[in-house]
Amino acid sequence: MTEASPDGGQTSGLSRWFHQNSADTREPGGPEPRLYEVAFSRVWDQLLKYAKRRWLWTLAHRDEDLGLISVSCTVPLLRWVDDLTIWVALDANGLTRVEAFSRARRRNFDLGVNRRRIRRMLKSLDRALGPRARLPDPAPGGDARDAPGET
C-alpha cells in the first residue's frame, strides 16, 4: 500500500513510519473516528477503564465537562513517551463522537506506534460497547442520520 508523502510523492507504509510522528482521527487518512448510539457516560467510563488498565499508560488529565482525556503513554523497551488526547462529545443528534490524537514527544518518527495505539483503543471500545452501538462515520459536513438527498 502506498500513500502520498509530504513532498507529493508516494511512500510505502514502512517509509511513512519514519516521516510521521503522530496520528489523528480528525485528519484525512488517519484512523477513523467513532460515532456511537450510546450514552456519553458509558463511552466515557469505558475509555477511562481502558486507559487505567493499560500497562505503561498514565492518566495525566480528565475533564468530563469538556469531554477530554489526556494520557501519557510509554513505549515498552525503547521507553519513548507519547501523548494521547481523547475527545468525547455529543453531536446535535445526541450521538456520542470519539476522536483521538497521539504524538511522539521528542522524536520525528513513531514507527507507526501512534496510529496502532489509536486503532487498538477504538477497536477495544467497539467491542466493549457492542456491535450495534457503532454507527458509520458521516461524510464531512453530513450527519449519520440524514437520509440520502435530504439537507
mmCIF file of the C-alpha atoms, coordinates in Angstrom:
data_MODEL
# 
_entry.id   MODEL 
# 
loop_
_atom_site.group_PDB 
_atom_site.id 
_atom_site.type_symbol 
_atom_site.label_atom_id 
_atom_site.label_alt_id 
_atom_site.label_comp_id 
_atom_site.label_asym_id 
_atom_site.label_entity_id 
_atom_site.label_seq_id 
_atom_site.pdbx_PDB_ins_code 
_atom_site.Cartn_x 
_atom_site.Cartn_y 
_atom_site.Cartn_z 
_atom_site.occupancy 
_atom_site.B_iso_or_equiv 
_atom_site.pdbx_formal_charge 
_atom_site.auth_seq_id 
_atom_site.auth_comp_id 
_atom_site.auth_asym_id 
_atom_site.auth_atom_id 
_atom_site.pdbx_PDB_model_num 
ATOM 1   C CA . MET A 1 1   ? 0.000   0.000  0.000  1.00 0.00 ? 1   MET A CA 1 
ATOM 2   C CA . THR A 1 2   ? 1.315   3.440  -0.847 1.00 0.00 ? 2   THR A CA 1 
ATOM 3   C CA . GLU A 1 3   ? 0.393   6.873  0.388  1.00 0.00 ? 3   GLU A CA 1 
ATOM 4   C CA . ALA A 1 4   ? 1.262   10.385 -0.654 1.00 0.00 ? 4   ALA A CA 1 
ATOM 5   C CA . SER A 1 5   ? 4.342   11.700 1.100  1.00 0.00 ? 5   SER A CA 1 
ATOM 6   C CA . PRO A 1 6   ? 4.620   15.294 2.341  1.00 0.00 ? 6   PRO A CA 1 
ATOM 7   C CA . ASP A 1 7   ? 6.599   16.212 -0.798 1.00 0.00 ? 7   ASP A CA 1 
ATOM 8   C CA . GLY A 1 8   ? 3.827   14.869 -3.063 1.00 0.00 ? 8   GLY A CA 1 
ATOM 9   C CA . GLY A 1 9   ? 5.454   11.540 -3.972 1.00 0.00 ? 9   GLY A CA 1 
ATOM 10  C CA . GLN A 1 10  ? 4.366   8.056  -2.956 1.00 0.00 ? 10  GLN A CA 1 
ATOM 11  C CA . THR A 1 11  ? 5.726   6.335  0.159  1.00 0.00 ? 11  THR A CA 1 
ATOM 12  C CA . SER A 1 12  ? 5.311   2.803  1.390  1.00 0.00 ? 12  SER A CA 1 
ATOM 13  C CA . GLY A 1 13  ? 3.865   2.062  4.836  1.00 0.00 ? 13  GLY A CA 1 
ATOM 14  C CA . LEU A 1 14  ? 7.332   1.461  6.280  1.00 0.00 ? 14  LEU A CA 1 
ATOM 15  C CA . SER A 1 15  ? 8.697   4.706  4.884  1.00 0.00 ? 15  SER A CA 1 
ATOM 16  C CA . ARG A 1 16  ? 5.703   6.590  6.329  1.00 0.00 ? 16  ARG A CA 1 
ATOM 17  C CA . TRP A 1 17  ? 6.700   5.398  9.817  1.00 0.00 ? 17  TRP A CA 1 
ATOM 18  C CA . PHE A 1 18  ? 9.949   7.356  9.502  1.00 0.00 ? 18  PHE A CA 1 
ATOM 19  C CA . HIS A 1 19  ? 8.246   10.558 8.303  1.00 0.00 ? 19  HIS A CA 1 
ATOM 20  C CA . GLN A 1 20  ? 5.337   10.843 10.738 1.00 0.00 ? 20  GLN A CA 1 
ATOM 21  C CA . ASN A 1 21  ? 5.354   11.247 14.499 1.00 0.00 ? 21  ASN A CA 1 
ATOM 22  C CA . SER A 1 22  ? 1.611   11.465 15.123 1.00 0.00 ? 22  SER A CA 1 
ATOM 23  C CA . ALA A 1 23  ? -1.815  10.066 14.271 1.00 0.00 ? 23  ALA A CA 1 
ATOM 24  C CA . ASP A 1 24  ? -5.096  11.981 14.313 1.00 0.00 ? 24  ASP A CA 1 
ATOM 25  C CA . THR A 1 25  ? -8.657  10.803 13.702 1.00 0.00 ? 25  THR A CA 1 
ATOM 26  C CA . ARG A 1 26  ? -9.528  14.313 12.511 1.00 0.00 ? 26  ARG A CA 1 
ATOM 27  C CA . GLU A 1 27  ? -7.076  14.162 9.588  1.00 0.00 ? 27  GLU A CA 1 
ATOM 28  C CA . PRO A 1 28  ? -7.787  12.568 6.192  1.00 0.00 ? 28  PRO A CA 1 
ATOM 29  C CA . GLY A 1 29  ? -6.060  9.203  6.034  1.00 0.00 ? 29  GLY A CA 1 
ATOM 30  C CA . GLY A 1 30  ? -5.852  8.972  9.822  1.00 0.00 ? 30  GLY A CA 1 
ATOM 31  C CA . PRO A 1 31  ? -7.555  6.377  11.983 1.00 0.00 ? 31  PRO A CA 1 
ATOM 32  C CA . GLU A 1 32  ? -11.342 6.503  11.647 1.00 0.00 ? 32  GLU A CA 1 
ATOM 33  C CA . PRO A 1 33  ? -13.169 8.416  14.429 1.00 0.00 ? 33  PRO A CA 1 
ATOM 34  C CA . ARG A 1 34  ? -16.125 6.736  16.090 1.00 0.00 ? 34  ARG A CA 1 
ATOM 35  C CA . LEU A 1 35  ? -19.784 7.647  16.327 1.00 0.00 ? 35  LEU A CA 1 
ATOM 36  C CA . TYR A 1 36  ? -21.909 5.701  18.825 1.00 0.00 ? 36  TYR A CA 1 
ATOM 37  C CA . GLU A 1 37  ? -25.574 5.449  19.618 1.00 0.00 ? 37  GLU A CA 1 
ATOM 38  C CA . VAL A 1 38  ? -24.665 5.034  23.277 1.00 0.00 ? 38  VAL A CA 1 
ATOM 39  C CA . ALA A 1 39  ? -24.854 7.390  26.254 1.00 0.00 ? 39  ALA A CA 1 
ATOM 40  C CA . PHE A 1 40  ? -21.866 9.715  26.711 1.00 0.00 ? 40  PHE A CA 1 
ATOM 41  C CA . SER A 1 41  ? -21.295 8.438  30.257 1.00 0.00 ? 41  SER A CA 1 
ATOM 42  C CA . ARG A 1 42  ? -20.989 4.821  29.131 1.00 0.00 ? 42  ARG A CA 1 
ATOM 43  C CA . VAL A 1 43  ? -18.446 5.695  26.428 1.00 0.00 ? 43  VAL A CA 1 
ATOM 44  C CA . TRP A 1 44  ? -16.546 7.936  28.869 1.00 0.00 ? 44  TRP A CA 1 
ATOM 45  C CA . ASP A 1 45  ? -16.405 5.204  31.514 1.00 0.00 ? 45  ASP A CA 1 
ATOM 46  C CA . GLN A 1 46  ? -15.182 2.600  29.004 1.00 0.00 ? 46  GLN A CA 1 
ATOM 47  C CA . LEU A 1 47  ? -12.393 4.900  27.790 1.00 0.00 ? 47  LEU A CA 1 
ATOM 48  C CA . LEU A 1 48  ? -11.239 5.640  31.346 1.00 0.00 ? 48  LEU A CA 1 
ATOM 49  C CA . LYS A 1 49  ? -11.334 1.948  32.197 1.00 0.00 ? 49  LYS A CA 1 
ATOM 50  C CA . TYR A 1 50  ? -9.252  1.159  29.102 1.00 0.00 ? 50  TYR A CA 1 
ATOM 51  C CA . ALA A 1 51  ? -6.686  3.885  29.878 1.00 0.00 ? 51  ALA A CA 1 
ATOM 52  C CA . LYS A 1 52  ? -6.314  2.813  33.515 1.00 0.00 ? 52  LYS A CA 1 
ATOM 53  C CA . ARG A 1 53  ? -5.737  -0.872 32.742 1.00 0.00 ? 53  ARG A CA 1 
ATOM 54  C CA . ARG A 1 54  ? -3.094  -0.290 30.043 1.00 0.00 ? 54  ARG A CA 1 
ATOM 55  C CA . TRP A 1 55  ? 0.435   -1.081 31.082 1.00 0.00 ? 55  TRP A CA 1 
ATOM 56  C CA . LEU A 1 56  ? 2.738   1.972  30.975 1.00 0.00 ? 56  LEU A CA 1 
ATOM 57  C CA . TRP A 1 57  ? -0.141  4.414  30.447 1.00 0.00 ? 57  TRP A CA 1 
ATOM 58  C CA . THR A 1 58  ? -0.514  7.242  32.960 1.00 0.00 ? 58  THR A CA 1 
ATOM 59  C CA . LEU A 1 59  ? -3.727  9.224  33.130 1.00 0.00 ? 59  LEU A CA 1 
ATOM 60  C CA . ALA A 1 60  ? -2.494  12.830 33.060 1.00 0.00 ? 60  ALA A CA 1 
ATOM 61  C CA . HIS A 1 61  ? -5.803  14.704 32.991 1.00 0.00 ? 61  HIS A CA 1 
ATOM 62  C CA . ARG A 1 62  ? -9.510  14.113 32.599 1.00 0.00 ? 62  ARG A CA 1 
ATOM 63  C CA . ASP A 1 63  ? -12.354 16.580 32.409 1.00 0.00 ? 63  ASP A CA 1 
ATOM 64  C CA . GLU A 1 64  ? -15.791 15.094 31.876 1.00 0.00 ? 64  GLU A CA 1 
ATOM 65  C CA . ASP A 1 65  ? -17.370 18.528 31.324 1.00 0.00 ? 65  ASP A CA 1 
ATOM 66  C CA . LEU A 1 66  ? -15.028 19.158 28.386 1.00 0.00 ? 66  LEU A CA 1 
ATOM 67  C CA . GLY A 1 67  ? -15.026 15.503 27.311 1.00 0.00 ? 67  GLY A CA 1 
ATOM 68  C CA . LEU A 1 68  ? -11.225 15.444 27.437 1.00 0.00 ? 68  LEU A CA 1 
ATOM 69  C CA . ILE A 1 69  ? -8.887  12.638 28.495 1.00 0.00 ? 69  ILE A CA 1 
ATOM 70  C CA . SER A 1 70  ? -5.090  13.105 28.358 1.00 0.00 ? 70  SER A CA 1 
ATOM 71  C CA . VAL A 1 71  ? -2.769  10.148 28.750 1.00 0.00 ? 71  VAL A CA 1 
ATOM 72  C CA . SER A 1 72  ? 0.997   9.784  28.789 1.00 0.00 ? 72  SER A CA 1 
ATOM 73  C CA . CYS A 1 73  ? 1.972   6.529  27.050 1.00 0.00 ? 73  CYS A CA 1 
ATOM 74  C CA . THR A 1 74  ? 5.394   4.924  27.369 1.00 0.00 ? 74  THR A CA 1 
ATOM 75  C CA . VAL A 1 75  ? 6.522   2.648  24.548 1.00 0.00 ? 75  VAL A CA 1 
ATOM 76  C CA . PRO A 1 76  ? 7.874   -0.599 26.051 1.00 0.00 ? 76  PRO A CA 1 
ATOM 77  C CA . LEU A 1 77  ? 11.525  -1.499 25.507 1.00 0.00 ? 77  LEU A CA 1 
ATOM 78  C CA . LEU A 1 78  ? 12.515  1.852  23.982 1.00 0.00 ? 78  LEU A CA 1 
ATOM 79  C CA . ARG A 1 79  ? 10.878  3.890  26.784 1.00 0.00 ? 79  ARG A CA 1 
ATOM 80  C CA . TRP A 1 80  ? 9.742   6.602  24.395 1.00 0.00 ? 80  TRP A CA 1 
ATOM 81  C CA . VAL A 1 81  ? 6.943   8.742  25.801 1.00 0.00 ? 81  VAL A CA 1 
ATOM 82  C CA . ASP A 1 82  ? 3.970   9.751  23.652 1.00 0.00 ? 82  ASP A CA 1 
ATOM 83  C CA . ASP A 1 83  ? 0.959   11.908 24.444 1.00 0.00 ? 83  ASP A CA 1 
ATOM 84  C CA . LEU A 1 84  ? -2.565  10.709 23.705 1.00 0.00 ? 84  LEU A CA 1 
ATOM 85  C CA . THR A 1 85  ? -5.559  13.047 23.781 1.00 0.00 ? 85  THR A CA 1 
ATOM 86  C CA . ILE A 1 86  ? -9.104  11.694 23.526 1.00 0.00 ? 86  ILE A CA 1 
ATOM 87  C CA . TRP A 1 87  ? -12.199 13.816 22.947 1.00 0.00 ? 87  TRP A CA 1 
ATOM 88  C CA . VAL A 1 88  ? -15.695 12.557 23.702 1.00 0.00 ? 88  VAL A CA 1 
ATOM 89  C CA . ALA A 1 89  ? -18.615 14.769 22.711 1.00 0.00 ? 89  ALA A CA 1 
ATOM 90  C CA . LEU A 1 90  ? -22.296 14.690 21.867 1.00 0.00 ? 90  LEU A CA 1 
ATOM 91  C CA . ASP A 1 91  ? -23.338 15.844 18.415 1.00 0.00 ? 91  ASP A CA 1 
ATOM 92  C CA . ALA A 1 92  ? -26.533 17.725 17.549 1.00 0.00 ? 92  ALA A CA 1 
ATOM 93  C CA . ASN A 1 93  ? -28.488 14.437 17.405 1.00 0.00 ? 93  ASN A CA 1 
ATOM 94  C CA . GLY A 1 94  ? -27.322 13.179 20.800 1.00 0.00 ? 94  GLY A CA 1 
ATOM 95  C CA . LEU A 1 95  ? -24.859 10.666 19.314 1.00 0.00 ? 95  LEU A CA 1 
ATOM 96  C CA . THR A 1 96  ? -21.530 10.227 21.084 1.00 0.00 ? 96  THR A CA 1 
ATOM 97  C CA . ARG A 1 97  ? -18.452 11.015 18.987 1.00 0.00 ? 97  ARG A CA 1 
ATOM 98  C CA . VAL A 1 98  ? -14.933 9.888  19.912 1.00 0.00 ? 98  VAL A CA 1 
ATOM 99  C CA . GLU A 1 99  ? -11.816 11.408 18.364 1.00 0.00 ? 99  GLU A CA 1 
ATOM 100 C CA . ALA A 1 100 ? -8.174  10.934 19.321 1.00 0.00 ? 100 ALA A CA 1 
ATOM 101 C CA . PHE A 1 101 ? -4.731  12.399 18.680 1.00 0.00 ? 101 PHE A CA 1 
ATOM 102 C CA . SER A 1 102 ? -1.439  10.745 19.612 1.00 0.00 ? 102 SER A CA 1 
ATOM 103 C CA . ARG A 1 103 ? 2.001   12.296 19.122 1.00 0.00 ? 103 ARG A CA 1 
ATOM 104 C CA . ALA A 1 104 ? 5.579   11.366 19.875 1.00 0.00 ? 104 ALA A CA 1 
ATOM 105 C CA . ARG A 1 105 ? 7.094   13.836 22.325 1.00 0.00 ? 105 ARG A CA 1 
ATOM 106 C CA . ARG A 1 106 ? 10.752  14.057 21.391 1.00 0.00 ? 106 ARG A CA 1 
ATOM 107 C CA . ARG A 1 107 ? 11.294  12.406 18.048 1.00 0.00 ? 107 ARG A CA 1 
ATOM 108 C CA . ASN A 1 108 ? 10.435  12.990 14.413 1.00 0.00 ? 108 ASN A CA 1 
ATOM 109 C CA . PHE A 1 109 ? 9.131   9.480  13.748 1.00 0.00 ? 109 PHE A CA 1 
ATOM 110 C CA . ASP A 1 110 ? 6.978   6.956  15.596 1.00 0.00 ? 110 ASP A CA 1 
ATOM 111 C CA . LEU A 1 111 ? 7.389   3.669  13.686 1.00 0.00 ? 111 LEU A CA 1 
ATOM 112 C CA . GLY A 1 112 ? 3.573   3.552  13.369 1.00 0.00 ? 112 GLY A CA 1 
ATOM 113 C CA . VAL A 1 113 ? 3.058   3.286  17.135 1.00 0.00 ? 113 VAL A CA 1 
ATOM 114 C CA . ASN A 1 114 ? 0.631   6.211  17.433 1.00 0.00 ? 114 ASN A CA 1 
ATOM 115 C CA . ARG A 1 115 ? -1.656  5.004  14.632 1.00 0.00 ? 115 ARG A CA 1 
ATOM 116 C CA . ARG A 1 116 ? -1.747  1.464  16.074 1.00 0.00 ? 116 ARG A CA 1 
ATOM 117 C CA . ARG A 1 117 ? -2.375  2.822  19.586 1.00 0.00 ? 117 ARG A CA 1 
ATOM 118 C CA . ILE A 1 118 ? -5.467  4.738  18.453 1.00 0.00 ? 118 ILE A CA 1 
ATOM 119 C CA . ARG A 1 119 ? -6.797  1.871  16.323 1.00 0.00 ? 119 ARG A CA 1 
ATOM 120 C CA . ARG A 1 120 ? -6.419  -0.643 19.164 1.00 0.00 ? 120 ARG A CA 1 
ATOM 121 C CA . MET A 1 121 ? -8.122  1.682  21.632 1.00 0.00 ? 121 MET A CA 1 
ATOM 122 C CA . LEU A 1 122 ? -11.070 2.311  19.294 1.00 0.00 ? 122 LEU A CA 1 
ATOM 123 C CA . LYS A 1 123 ? -11.442 -1.384 18.414 1.00 0.00 ? 123 LYS A CA 1 
ATOM 124 C CA . SER A 1 124 ? -11.466 -2.231 22.117 1.00 0.00 ? 124 SER A CA 1 
ATOM 125 C CA . LEU A 1 125 ? -14.140 0.428  22.646 1.00 0.00 ? 125 LEU A CA 1 
ATOM 126 C CA . ASP A 1 126 ? -16.175 -1.049 19.771 1.00 0.00 ? 126 ASP A CA 1 
ATOM 127 C CA . ARG A 1 127 ? -16.052 -4.493 21.416 1.00 0.00 ? 127 ARG A CA 1 
ATOM 128 C CA . ALA A 1 128 ? -16.907 -3.143 24.879 1.00 0.00 ? 128 ALA A CA 1 
ATOM 129 C CA . LEU A 1 129 ? -19.946 -1.209 23.640 1.00 0.00 ? 129 LEU A CA 1 
ATOM 130 C CA . GLY A 1 130 ? -21.275 -3.990 21.442 1.00 0.00 ? 130 GLY A CA 1 
ATOM 131 C CA . PRO A 1 131 ? -21.677 -4.497 17.707 1.00 0.00 ? 131 PRO A CA 1 
ATOM 132 C CA . ARG A 1 132 ? -24.824 -2.394 17.327 1.00 0.00 ? 132 ARG A CA 1 
ATOM 133 C CA . ALA A 1 133 ? -23.520 0.666  19.179 1.00 0.00 ? 133 ALA A CA 1 
ATOM 134 C CA . ARG A 1 134 ? -21.214 1.965  16.444 1.00 0.00 ? 134 ARG A CA 1 
ATOM 135 C CA . LEU A 1 135 ? -22.652 3.959  13.566 1.00 0.00 ? 135 LEU A CA 1 
ATOM 136 C CA . PRO A 1 136 ? -20.893 4.687  10.286 1.00 0.00 ? 136 PRO A CA 1 
ATOM 137 C CA . ASP A 1 137 ? -18.975 7.942  10.413 1.00 0.00 ? 137 ASP A CA 1 
ATOM 138 C CA . PRO A 1 138 ? -20.809 10.582 8.396  1.00 0.00 ? 138 PRO A CA 1 
ATOM 139 C CA . ALA A 1 139 ? -19.178 12.296 5.472  1.00 0.00 ? 139 ALA A CA 1 
ATOM 140 C CA . PRO A 1 140 ? -17.639 15.685 6.336  1.00 0.00 ? 140 PRO A CA 1 
ATOM 141 C CA . GLY A 1 141 ? -20.443 18.149 6.864  1.00 0.00 ? 141 GLY A CA 1 
ATOM 142 C CA . GLY A 1 142 ? -23.034 15.364 6.825  1.00 0.00 ? 142 GLY A CA 1 
ATOM 143 C CA . ASP A 1 143 ? -24.930 13.540 9.506  1.00 0.00 ? 143 ASP A CA 1 
ATOM 144 C CA . ALA A 1 144 ? -25.204 9.811  10.174 1.00 0.00 ? 144 ALA A CA 1 
ATOM 145 C CA . ARG A 1 145 ? -28.988 10.101 10.450 1.00 0.00 ? 145 ARG A CA 1 
ATOM 146 C CA . ASP A 1 146 ? -29.594 12.104 7.252  1.00 0.00 ? 146 ASP A CA 1 
ATOM 147 C CA . ALA A 1 147 ? -31.440 10.204 4.600  1.00 0.00 ? 147 ALA A CA 1 
ATOM 148 C CA . PRO A 1 148 ? -29.930 10.342 1.106  1.00 0.00 ? 148 PRO A CA 1 
ATOM 149 C CA . GLY A 1 149 ? -30.977 13.507 -0.665 1.00 0.00 ? 149 GLY A CA 1 
ATOM 150 C CA . GLU A 1 150 ? -32.032 15.372 2.484  1.00 0.00 ? 150 GLU A CA 1 
ATOM 151 C CA . THR A 1 151 ? -30.318 18.544 3.619  1.00 0.00 ? 151 THR A CA 1 
# 
